[in-house]
Amino acid sequence: MTRIGFEHQLEELKDDMLTLGSMVEKAVIKAVDALKRRDFDTSQRIIEEDAMINHKRYEIEETCLRLLATQQPMAGDLRTIISVLHITVDLERMADHAAGIAKISLLIGDDPLIKPLIDIPRMAELVLDMLRRSLDSFINLDVALAKQVCRDDDEVDDLHDQVYRDLLNIMLEDPGTINQATYLTWVAHNLERIADRSTNISERAAFTATGKLEDIGASTY
Protein backbone atom coordinates (compact mmCIF):
# COMPACT_ATOMS: atom_id res chain seq x y z
CA MET A 1 0.00 0.00 0.00
CA THR A 2 1.29 3.48 -0.88
CA ARG A 3 1.69 6.20 1.75
CA ILE A 4 -1.29 8.03 0.26
CA GLY A 5 -3.39 4.86 0.47
CA PHE A 6 -2.36 4.30 4.08
CA GLU A 7 -3.22 7.88 5.03
CA HIS A 8 -6.60 7.44 3.36
CA GLN A 9 -7.27 4.34 5.46
CA LEU A 10 -6.27 6.19 8.62
CA GLU A 11 -8.78 8.93 7.80
CA GLU A 12 -11.46 6.33 7.17
CA LEU A 13 -10.59 4.73 10.50
CA LYS A 14 -11.05 8.02 12.33
CA ASP A 15 -14.32 8.63 10.46
CA ASP A 16 -15.57 5.22 11.58
CA MET A 17 -14.62 6.07 15.16
CA LEU A 18 -16.60 9.33 14.91
CA THR A 19 -19.55 7.38 13.52
CA LEU A 20 -19.39 5.12 16.56
CA GLY A 21 -19.22 8.19 18.77
CA SER A 22 -22.34 9.59 17.10
CA MET A 23 -24.17 6.29 17.64
CA VAL A 24 -23.25 6.39 21.33
CA GLU A 25 -24.27 10.02 21.70
CA LYS A 26 -27.69 9.31 20.19
CA ALA A 27 -28.14 6.31 22.49
CA VAL A 28 -27.44 8.42 25.58
CA ILE A 29 -29.76 11.22 24.42
CA LYS A 30 -32.58 8.79 23.69
CA ALA A 31 -32.09 6.88 26.94
CA VAL A 32 -32.39 9.97 29.16
CA ASP A 33 -35.25 11.37 27.09
CA ALA A 34 -37.10 8.04 27.24
CA LEU A 35 -36.70 8.04 31.03
CA LYS A 36 -38.14 11.56 31.25
CA ARG A 37 -41.06 10.79 28.94
CA ARG A 38 -41.64 7.26 30.27
CA ASP A 39 -41.24 5.98 26.73
CA PHE A 40 -40.80 2.25 27.22
CA ASP A 41 -40.78 1.40 23.50
CA THR A 42 -37.77 3.65 22.94
CA SER A 43 -36.04 2.22 26.01
CA GLN A 44 -36.49 -1.28 24.63
CA ARG A 45 -35.12 -0.23 21.22
CA ILE A 46 -32.02 1.26 22.83
CA ILE A 47 -31.32 -2.06 24.52
CA GLU A 48 -31.80 -3.95 21.26
CA GLU A 49 -29.73 -1.50 19.20
CA ASP A 50 -26.75 -1.90 21.53
CA ALA A 51 -25.81 -4.92 19.41
CA MET A 52 -25.30 -2.60 16.42
CA ILE A 53 -22.85 -0.51 18.43
CA ASN A 54 -21.00 -3.63 19.52
CA HIS A 55 -20.74 -4.72 15.88
CA LYS A 56 -19.36 -1.32 14.85
CA ARG A 57 -16.75 -1.53 17.60
CA TYR A 58 -15.57 -4.92 16.35
CA GLU A 59 -15.35 -3.64 12.76
CA ILE A 60 -13.12 -0.78 13.87
CA GLU A 61 -10.94 -3.08 15.95
CA GLU A 62 -10.49 -5.42 13.00
CA THR A 63 -9.38 -2.50 10.83
CA CYS A 64 -6.90 -1.40 13.50
CA LEU A 65 -5.42 -4.88 13.79
CA ARG A 66 -5.18 -5.23 10.00
CA LEU A 67 -3.33 -1.92 9.70
CA LEU A 68 -0.98 -2.86 12.53
CA ALA A 69 -0.24 -6.24 10.96
CA THR A 70 0.16 -5.16 7.34
CA GLN A 71 1.52 -1.61 7.47
CA GLN A 72 3.86 -1.68 10.47
CA PRO A 73 3.11 1.97 11.29
CA MET A 74 5.60 4.04 13.22
CA ALA A 75 5.53 7.09 15.50
CA GLY A 76 2.38 9.21 15.19
CA ASP A 77 0.52 6.75 12.96
CA LEU A 78 1.10 3.95 15.45
CA ARG A 79 -0.15 6.14 18.31
CA THR A 80 -3.24 7.01 16.30
CA ILE A 81 -4.17 3.38 15.66
CA ILE A 82 -3.46 2.28 19.23
CA SER A 83 -5.51 5.18 20.56
CA VAL A 84 -8.44 4.37 18.29
CA LEU A 85 -8.37 0.83 19.66
CA HIS A 86 -8.66 2.16 23.21
CA ILE A 87 -11.23 4.81 22.35
CA THR A 88 -13.58 2.37 20.65
CA VAL A 89 -13.61 0.25 23.81
CA ASP A 90 -14.57 3.30 25.88
CA LEU A 91 -17.25 4.28 23.38
CA GLU A 92 -18.77 0.81 23.36
CA ARG A 93 -18.87 0.81 27.15
CA MET A 94 -20.56 4.21 27.11
CA ALA A 95 -23.25 2.60 24.98
CA ASP A 96 -23.57 -0.09 27.66
CA HIS A 97 -24.23 2.67 30.18
CA ALA A 98 -26.92 4.12 27.89
CA ALA A 99 -28.51 0.67 27.65
CA GLY A 100 -28.28 0.47 31.44
CA ILE A 101 -30.31 3.68 31.74
CA ALA A 102 -32.88 2.25 29.33
CA LYS A 103 -33.16 -0.91 31.45
CA ILE A 104 -33.66 1.20 34.56
CA SER A 105 -36.46 3.06 32.82
CA LEU A 106 -38.20 -0.27 32.22
CA LEU A 107 -37.64 -1.29 35.85
CA ILE A 108 -39.27 1.90 37.12
CA GLY A 109 -42.19 1.28 34.79
CA ASP A 110 -45.36 3.31 35.23
CA ASP A 111 -44.64 4.33 38.82
CA PRO A 112 -44.81 8.13 39.32
CA LEU A 113 -41.35 9.64 39.61
CA ILE A 114 -40.45 10.49 43.19
CA LYS A 115 -38.81 13.76 42.12
CA PRO A 116 -38.71 15.90 38.97
CA LEU A 117 -35.82 14.97 36.70
CA ILE A 118 -33.75 18.15 36.72
CA ASP A 119 -30.21 17.29 37.77
CA ILE A 120 -30.05 14.03 35.80
CA PRO A 121 -30.85 15.70 32.43
CA ARG A 122 -28.34 18.41 33.33
CA MET A 123 -25.75 15.73 33.99
CA ALA A 124 -26.55 14.22 30.60
CA GLU A 125 -25.98 17.57 28.88
CA LEU A 126 -22.59 17.99 30.52
CA VAL A 127 -21.59 14.39 29.83
CA LEU A 128 -22.53 14.62 26.15
CA ASP A 129 -20.61 17.86 25.80
CA MET A 130 -17.56 16.17 27.33
CA LEU A 131 -17.94 13.27 24.90
CA ARG A 132 -18.11 15.55 21.86
CA ARG A 133 -15.14 17.65 22.95
CA SER A 134 -13.04 14.63 23.87
CA LEU A 135 -13.46 13.29 20.33
CA ASP A 136 -12.71 16.74 18.92
CA SER A 137 -9.52 16.86 20.97
CA PHE A 138 -8.43 13.57 19.44
CA ILE A 139 -9.25 14.48 15.85
CA ASN A 140 -7.57 17.90 16.16
CA LEU A 141 -4.72 16.75 18.43
CA ASP A 142 -5.76 19.53 20.81
CA VAL A 143 -4.03 18.89 24.12
CA ALA A 144 -5.44 22.02 25.78
CA LEU A 145 -8.98 20.92 24.96
CA ALA A 146 -8.25 17.40 26.22
CA LYS A 147 -7.07 18.81 29.55
CA GLN A 148 -10.15 21.03 29.82
CA VAL A 149 -12.44 18.06 29.29
CA CYS A 150 -10.73 16.27 32.16
CA ARG A 151 -11.13 19.30 34.41
CA ASP A 152 -14.82 19.51 33.54
CA ASP A 153 -15.33 16.05 34.98
CA ASP A 154 -15.38 17.70 38.41
CA GLU A 155 -18.67 19.43 37.58
CA VAL A 156 -20.25 16.12 36.62
CA ASP A 157 -18.98 14.56 39.86
CA ASP A 158 -20.52 17.42 41.85
CA LEU A 159 -23.89 16.92 40.18
CA HIS A 160 -23.66 13.18 40.76
CA ASP A 161 -23.06 13.82 44.46
CA GLN A 162 -26.00 16.24 44.55
CA VAL A 163 -28.33 13.68 42.99
CA TYR A 164 -27.16 11.04 45.45
CA ARG A 165 -27.72 13.32 48.45
CA ASP A 166 -31.18 14.37 47.28
CA LEU A 167 -32.26 10.79 46.68
CA LEU A 168 -30.82 9.65 50.00
CA ASN A 169 -32.86 12.30 51.80
CA ILE A 170 -35.99 11.17 49.96
CA MET A 171 -35.34 7.57 51.00
CA LEU A 172 -34.84 8.57 54.63
CA GLU A 173 -38.09 10.53 54.66
CA ASP A 174 -40.11 7.82 52.92
CA PRO A 175 -38.79 4.23 52.87
CA GLY A 176 -41.40 3.43 50.23
CA THR A 177 -39.28 5.31 47.71
CA ILE A 178 -36.17 3.19 48.24
CA ASN A 179 -36.51 1.06 45.11
CA GLN A 180 -37.03 3.91 42.67
CA ALA A 181 -34.50 6.15 44.41
CA THR A 182 -31.95 3.36 44.07
CA TYR A 183 -32.75 3.04 40.36
CA LEU A 184 -32.28 6.78 39.85
CA THR A 185 -28.92 6.71 41.63
CA TRP A 186 -27.92 4.05 39.11
CA VAL A 187 -28.92 6.38 36.28
CA ALA A 188 -26.71 9.12 37.72
CA HIS A 189 -23.90 6.60 38.17
CA ASN A 190 -24.13 5.52 34.54
CA LEU A 191 -23.86 9.14 33.42
CA GLU A 192 -20.92 9.74 35.73
CA ARG A 193 -19.13 6.74 34.21
CA ILE A 194 -19.68 8.10 30.70
CA ALA A 195 -17.96 11.30 31.81
CA ASP A 196 -15.06 9.26 33.20
CA ARG A 197 -14.69 7.47 29.87
CA SER A 198 -14.63 10.82 28.10
CA THR A 199 -11.59 11.71 30.19
CA ASN A 200 -10.03 8.44 29.01
CA ILE A 201 -10.55 9.54 25.41
CA SER A 202 -9.03 12.93 26.21
CA GLU A 203 -5.97 11.28 27.70
CA ARG A 204 -5.59 9.22 24.53
CA ALA A 205 -5.87 12.43 22.53
CA ALA A 206 -3.01 13.95 24.53
CA PHE A 207 -0.96 10.77 24.06
CA THR A 208 -1.53 10.79 20.31
CA ALA A 209 -0.47 14.42 20.09
CA THR A 210 2.58 14.30 22.37
CA GLY A 211 3.68 10.67 22.57
CA LYS A 212 3.50 10.88 26.37
CA LEU A 213 1.14 8.79 28.49
CA GLU A 214 0.03 11.19 31.20
CA ASP A 215 -2.67 11.15 33.86
CA ILE A 216 -4.34 14.44 32.91
CA GLY A 217 -7.63 13.56 34.59
CA ALA A 218 -9.73 10.86 36.23
CA SER A 219 -9.63 7.55 34.39
CA THR A 220 -11.56 4.30 34.48
CA TYR A 221 -10.60 1.03 32.93
C-alpha positions as a Markdown table, in Angstrom:
| # | Residue | x | y | z |
|---|---|---|---|---|
| 1 | Met | 0.0 | 0.0 | 0.0 |
| 2 | Thr | 1.3 | 3.5 | -0.9 |
| 3 | Arg | 1.7 | 6.2 | 1.7 |
| 4 | Ile | -1.3 | 8.0 | 0.3 |
| 5 | Gly | -3.4 | 4.9 | 0.5 |
| 6 | Phe | -2.4 | 4.3 | 4.1 |
| 7 | Glu | -3.2 | 7.9 | 5.0 |
| 8 | His | -6.6 | 7.4 | 3.4 |
| 9 | Gln | -7.3 | 4.3 | 5.5 |
| 10 | Leu | -6.3 | 6.2 | 8.6 |
| 11 | Glu | -8.8 | 8.9 | 7.8 |
| 12 | Glu | -11.5 | 6.3 | 7.2 |
| 13 | Leu | -10.6 | 4.7 | 10.5 |
| 14 | Lys | -11.1 | 8.0 | 12.3 |
| 15 | Asp | -14.3 | 8.6 | 10.5 |
| 16 | Asp | -15.6 | 5.2 | 11.6 |
| 17 | Met | -14.6 | 6.1 | 15.2 |
| 18 | Leu | -16.6 | 9.3 | 14.9 |
| 19 | Thr | -19.6 | 7.4 | 13.5 |
| 20 | Leu | -19.4 | 5.1 | 16.6 |
| 21 | Gly | -19.2 | 8.2 | 18.8 |
| 22 | Ser | -22.3 | 9.6 | 17.1 |
| 23 | Met | -24.2 | 6.3 | 17.6 |
| 24 | Val | -23.2 | 6.4 | 21.3 |
| 25 | Glu | -24.3 | 10.0 | 21.7 |
| 26 | Lys | -27.7 | 9.3 | 20.2 |
| 27 | Ala | -28.1 | 6.3 | 22.5 |
| 28 | Val | -27.4 | 8.4 | 25.6 |
| 29 | Ile | -29.8 | 11.2 | 24.4 |
| 30 | Lys | -32.6 | 8.8 | 23.7 |
| 31 | Ala | -32.1 | 6.9 | 26.9 |
| 32 | Val | -32.4 | 10.0 | 29.2 |
| 33 | Asp | -35.2 | 11.4 | 27.1 |
| 34 | Ala | -37.1 | 8.0 | 27.2 |
| 35 | Leu | -36.7 | 8.0 | 31.0 |
| 36 | Lys | -38.1 | 11.6 | 31.2 |
| 37 | Arg | -41.1 | 10.8 | 28.9 |
| 38 | Arg | -41.6 | 7.3 | 30.3 |
| 39 | Asp | -41.2 | 6.0 | 26.7 |
| 40 | Phe | -40.8 | 2.3 | 27.2 |
| 41 | Asp | -40.8 | 1.4 | 23.5 |
| 42 | Thr | -37.8 | 3.6 | 22.9 |
| 43 | Ser | -36.0 | 2.2 | 26.0 |
| 44 | Gln | -36.5 | -1.3 | 24.6 |
| 45 | Arg | -35.1 | -0.2 | 21.2 |
| 46 | Ile | -32.0 | 1.3 | 22.8 |
| 47 | Ile | -31.3 | -2.1 | 24.5 |
| 48 | Glu | -31.8 | -3.9 | 21.3 |
| 49 | Glu | -29.7 | -1.5 | 19.2 |
| 50 | Asp | -26.8 | -1.9 | 21.5 |
| 51 | Ala | -25.8 | -4.9 | 19.4 |
| 52 | Met | -25.3 | -2.6 | 16.4 |
| 53 | Ile | -22.9 | -0.5 | 18.4 |
| 54 | Asn | -21.0 | -3.6 | 19.5 |
| 55 | His | -20.7 | -4.7 | 15.9 |
| 56 | Lys | -19.4 | -1.3 | 14.8 |
| 57 | Arg | -16.7 | -1.5 | 17.6 |
| 58 | Tyr | -15.6 | -4.9 | 16.3 |
| 59 | Glu | -15.4 | -3.6 | 12.8 |
| 60 | Ile | -13.1 | -0.8 | 13.9 |
| 61 | Glu | -10.9 | -3.1 | 16.0 |
| 62 | Glu | -10.5 | -5.4 | 13.0 |
| 63 | Thr | -9.4 | -2.5 | 10.8 |
| 64 | Cys | -6.9 | -1.4 | 13.5 |
| 65 | Leu | -5.4 | -4.9 | 13.8 |
| 66 | Arg | -5.2 | -5.2 | 10.0 |
| 67 | Leu | -3.3 | -1.9 | 9.7 |
| 68 | Leu | -1.0 | -2.9 | 12.5 |
| 69 | Ala | -0.2 | -6.2 | 11.0 |
| 70 | Thr | 0.2 | -5.2 | 7.3 |
| 71 | Gln | 1.5 | -1.6 | 7.5 |
| 72 | Gln | 3.9 | -1.7 | 10.5 |
| 73 | Pro | 3.1 | 2.0 | 11.3 |
| 74 | Met | 5.6 | 4.0 | 13.2 |
| 75 | Ala | 5.5 | 7.1 | 15.5 |
| 76 | Gly | 2.4 | 9.2 | 15.2 |
| 77 | Asp | 0.5 | 6.7 | 13.0 |
| 78 | Leu | 1.1 | 4.0 | 15.5 |
| 79 | Arg | -0.1 | 6.1 | 18.3 |
| 80 | Thr | -3.2 | 7.0 | 16.3 |
| 81 | Ile | -4.2 | 3.4 | 15.7 |
| 82 | Ile | -3.5 | 2.3 | 19.2 |
| 83 | Ser | -5.5 | 5.2 | 20.6 |
| 84 | Val | -8.4 | 4.4 | 18.3 |
| 85 | Leu | -8.4 | 0.8 | 19.7 |
| 86 | His | -8.7 | 2.2 | 23.2 |
| 87 | Ile | -11.2 | 4.8 | 22.4 |
| 88 | Thr | -13.6 | 2.4 | 20.6 |
| 89 | Val | -13.6 | 0.3 | 23.8 |
| 90 | Asp | -14.6 | 3.3 | 25.9 |
| 91 | Leu | -17.3 | 4.3 | 23.4 |
| 92 | Glu | -18.8 | 0.8 | 23.4 |
| 93 | Arg | -18.9 | 0.8 | 27.2 |
| 94 | Met | -20.6 | 4.2 | 27.1 |
| 95 | Ala | -23.3 | 2.6 | 25.0 |
| 96 | Asp | -23.6 | -0.1 | 27.7 |
| 97 | His | -24.2 | 2.7 | 30.2 |
| 98 | Ala | -26.9 | 4.1 | 27.9 |
| 99 | Ala | -28.5 | 0.7 | 27.7 |
| 100 | Gly | -28.3 | 0.5 | 31.4 |
| 101 | Ile | -30.3 | 3.7 | 31.7 |
| 102 | Ala | -32.9 | 2.2 | 29.3 |
| 103 | Lys | -33.2 | -0.9 | 31.4 |
| 104 | Ile | -33.7 | 1.2 | 34.6 |
| 105 | Ser | -36.5 | 3.1 | 32.8 |
| 106 | Leu | -38.2 | -0.3 | 32.2 |
| 107 | Leu | -37.6 | -1.3 | 35.9 |
| 108 | Ile | -39.3 | 1.9 | 37.1 |
| 109 | Gly | -42.2 | 1.3 | 34.8 |
| 110 | Asp | -45.4 | 3.3 | 35.2 |
| 111 | Asp | -44.6 | 4.3 | 38.8 |
| 112 | Pro | -44.8 | 8.1 | 39.3 |
| 113 | Leu | -41.4 | 9.6 | 39.6 |
| 114 | Ile | -40.4 | 10.5 | 43.2 |
| 115 | Lys | -38.8 | 13.8 | 42.1 |
| 116 | Pro | -38.7 | 15.9 | 39.0 |
| 117 | Leu | -35.8 | 15.0 | 36.7 |
| 118 | Ile | -33.8 | 18.2 | 36.7 |
| 119 | Asp | -30.2 | 17.3 | 37.8 |
| 120 | Ile | -30.1 | 14.0 | 35.8 |
| 121 | Pro | -30.8 | 15.7 | 32.4 |
| 122 | Arg | -28.3 | 18.4 | 33.3 |
| 123 | Met | -25.7 | 15.7 | 34.0 |
| 124 | Ala | -26.6 | 14.2 | 30.6 |
| 125 | Glu | -26.0 | 17.6 | 28.9 |
| 126 | Leu | -22.6 | 18.0 | 30.5 |
| 127 | Val | -21.6 | 14.4 | 29.8 |
| 128 | Leu | -22.5 | 14.6 | 26.2 |
| 129 | Asp | -20.6 | 17.9 | 25.8 |
| 130 | Met | -17.6 | 16.2 | 27.3 |
| 131 | Leu | -17.9 | 13.3 | 24.9 |
| 132 | Arg | -18.1 | 15.5 | 21.9 |
| 133 | Arg | -15.1 | 17.6 | 22.9 |
| 134 | Ser | -13.0 | 14.6 | 23.9 |
| 135 | Leu | -13.5 | 13.3 | 20.3 |
| 136 | Asp | -12.7 | 16.7 | 18.9 |
| 137 | Ser | -9.5 | 16.9 | 21.0 |
| 138 | Phe | -8.4 | 13.6 | 19.4 |
| 139 | Ile | -9.2 | 14.5 | 15.8 |
| 140 | Asn | -7.6 | 17.9 | 16.2 |
| 141 | Leu | -4.7 | 16.7 | 18.4 |
| 142 | Asp | -5.8 | 19.5 | 20.8 |
| 143 | Val | -4.0 | 18.9 | 24.1 |
| 144 | Ala | -5.4 | 22.0 | 25.8 |
| 145 | Leu | -9.0 | 20.9 | 25.0 |
| 146 | Ala | -8.2 | 17.4 | 26.2 |
| 147 | Lys | -7.1 | 18.8 | 29.5 |
| 148 | Gln | -10.1 | 21.0 | 29.8 |
| 149 | Val | -12.4 | 18.1 | 29.3 |
| 150 | Cys | -10.7 | 16.3 | 32.2 |
| 151 | Arg | -11.1 | 19.3 | 34.4 |
| 152 | Asp | -14.8 | 19.5 | 33.5 |
| 153 | Asp | -15.3 | 16.0 | 35.0 |
| 154 | Asp | -15.4 | 17.7 | 38.4 |
| 155 | Glu | -18.7 | 19.4 | 37.6 |
| 156 | Val | -20.2 | 16.1 | 36.6 |
| 157 | Asp | -19.0 | 14.6 | 39.9 |
| 158 | Asp | -20.5 | 17.4 | 41.8 |
| 159 | Leu | -23.9 | 16.9 | 40.2 |
| 160 | His | -23.7 | 13.2 | 40.8 |
| 161 | Asp | -23.1 | 13.8 | 44.5 |
| 162 | Gln | -26.0 | 16.2 | 44.6 |
| 163 | Val | -28.3 | 13.7 | 43.0 |
| 164 | Tyr | -27.2 | 11.0 | 45.5 |
| 165 | Arg | -27.7 | 13.3 | 48.5 |
| 166 | Asp | -31.2 | 14.4 | 47.3 |
| 167 | Leu | -32.3 | 10.8 | 46.7 |
| 168 | Leu | -30.8 | 9.6 | 50.0 |
| 169 | Asn | -32.9 | 12.3 | 51.8 |
| 170 | Ile | -36.0 | 11.2 | 50.0 |
| 171 | Met | -35.3 | 7.6 | 51.0 |
| 172 | Leu | -34.8 | 8.6 | 54.6 |
| 173 | Glu | -38.1 | 10.5 | 54.7 |
| 174 | Asp | -40.1 | 7.8 | 52.9 |
| 175 | Pro | -38.8 | 4.2 | 52.9 |
| 176 | Gly | -41.4 | 3.4 | 50.2 |
| 177 | Thr | -39.3 | 5.3 | 47.7 |
| 178 | Ile | -36.2 | 3.2 | 48.2 |
| 179 | Asn | -36.5 | 1.1 | 45.1 |
| 180 | Gln | -37.0 | 3.9 | 42.7 |
| 181 | Ala | -34.5 | 6.2 | 44.4 |
| 182 | Thr | -32.0 | 3.4 | 44.1 |
| 183 | Tyr | -32.7 | 3.0 | 40.4 |
| 184 | Leu | -32.3 | 6.8 | 39.9 |
| 185 | Thr | -28.9 | 6.7 | 41.6 |
| 186 | Trp | -27.9 | 4.0 | 39.1 |
| 187 | Val | -28.9 | 6.4 | 36.3 |
| 188 | Ala | -26.7 | 9.1 | 37.7 |
| 189 | His | -23.9 | 6.6 | 38.2 |
| 190 | Asn | -24.1 | 5.5 | 34.5 |
| 191 | Leu | -23.9 | 9.1 | 33.4 |
| 192 | Glu | -20.9 | 9.7 | 35.7 |
| 193 | Arg | -19.1 | 6.7 | 34.2 |
| 194 | Ile | -19.7 | 8.1 | 30.7 |
| 195 | Ala | -18.0 | 11.3 | 31.8 |
| 196 | Asp | -15.1 | 9.3 | 33.2 |
| 197 | Arg | -14.7 | 7.5 | 29.9 |
| 198 | Ser | -14.6 | 10.8 | 28.1 |
| 199 | Thr | -11.6 | 11.7 | 30.2 |
| 200 | Asn | -10.0 | 8.4 | 29.0 |
| 201 | Ile | -10.6 | 9.5 | 25.4 |
| 202 | Ser | -9.0 | 12.9 | 26.2 |
| 203 | Glu | -6.0 | 11.3 | 27.7 |
| 204 | Arg | -5.6 | 9.2 | 24.5 |
| 205 | Ala | -5.9 | 12.4 | 22.5 |
| 206 | Ala | -3.0 | 14.0 | 24.5 |
| 207 | Phe | -1.0 | 10.8 | 24.1 |
| 208 | Thr | -1.5 | 10.8 | 20.3 |
| 209 | Ala | -0.5 | 14.4 | 20.1 |
| 210 | Thr | 2.6 | 14.3 | 22.4 |
| 211 | Gly | 3.7 | 10.7 | 22.6 |
| 212 | Lys | 3.5 | 10.9 | 26.4 |
| 213 | Leu | 1.1 | 8.8 | 28.5 |
| 214 | Glu | 0.0 | 11.2 | 31.2 |
| 215 | Asp | -2.7 | 11.1 | 33.9 |
| 216 | Ile | -4.3 | 14.4 | 32.9 |
| 217 | Gly | -7.6 | 13.6 | 34.6 |
| 218 | Ala | -9.7 | 10.9 | 36.2 |
| 219 | Ser | -9.6 | 7.5 | 34.4 |
| 220 | Thr | -11.6 | 4.3 | 34.5 |
| 221 | Tyr | -10.6 | 1.0 | 32.9 |
